[in-house]
Amino acid sequence: MPSFRATLQITGLRPGHAPEDVMNMAVATVESAHVVEANQLDIVAGVPRITVRFMVEASEYDAENQFARNAAVSMAHGVNEVATTGALRSYRRSAGKWLAL
């Protein structure tokens, strides 16, 4: 199964939500349709960024990419319920490198 990752900047928490709610929501949203391999939080230039790595069922190349894009957008919508967000990016693992979709 091809591997993908989605990254999302987190710019703030919505009232009533704890920091761990952000990653919990991101993982829950993606794993509702795909197998989640890993997740992490990084601080890039002072801005928190979450990454969720997941696999998409093998099919046709463009369809796999579209499933991954859809998963990333769903993740961002879910996270927006608990936090304010910035840039969303999606990547595909290919020959040991992460290529932007």
DAWO-V937538 format. One record per residue. RES is the residue in one letter. D_LAST is the distance of its C-alpha to the last C-alpha in Angstrom with 1 decimal. Layout:
<<RES D_LAST> <RES D_LAST>>
This chain:
<<M 16.7> <P 13.2> <S 12.2> <F 9.4> <R 10.0> <A 10.0> <T 11.9> <L 14.3> <Q 17.1> <I 20.5> <T 23.0> <G 25.9> <L 27.5> <R 29.0> <P 32.7> <G 33.9> <H 30.9> <A 30.8> <P 28.1> <E 27.5> <D 26.8> <V 23.4> <M 22.1> <N 24.2> <M 22.7> <A 19.1> <V 19.9> <A 22.1> <T 19.6> <V 17.0> <E 19.8> <S 21.3> <A 18.9> <H 17.5> <V 18.9> <V 18.3> <E 18.7> <A 19.1> <N 18.8> <Q 19.9> <L 20.9> <D 20.7> <I 22.3> <V 20.5> <A 22.8> <G 24.9> <V 22.2> <P 21.5> <R 18.0> <I 17.4> <T 14.9> <V 14.9> <R 14.0> <F 14.3> <M 14.6> <V 13.9> <E 16.8> <A 16.5> <S 16.5> <E 15.0> <Y 11.6> <D 10.1> <A 12.0> <E 10.8> <N 7.1> <Q 9.0> <F 11.2> <A 8.8> <R 7.7> <N 11.5> <A 12.5> <A 10.9> <V 12.6> <S 15.7> <M 15.8> <A 15.8> <H 18.5> <G 20.5> <V 20.5> <N 21.6> <E 24.7> <V 25.8> <A 24.2> <T 23.1> <T 19.5> <G 17.5> <A 13.9> <L 11.2> <R 7.9> <S 5.6> <Y 5.3> <R 6.6> <R 10.1> <S 11.3> <A 14.8> <G 15.3> <K 12.4> <W 9.3> <L 6.4> <A 3.8> <L 0.0>>
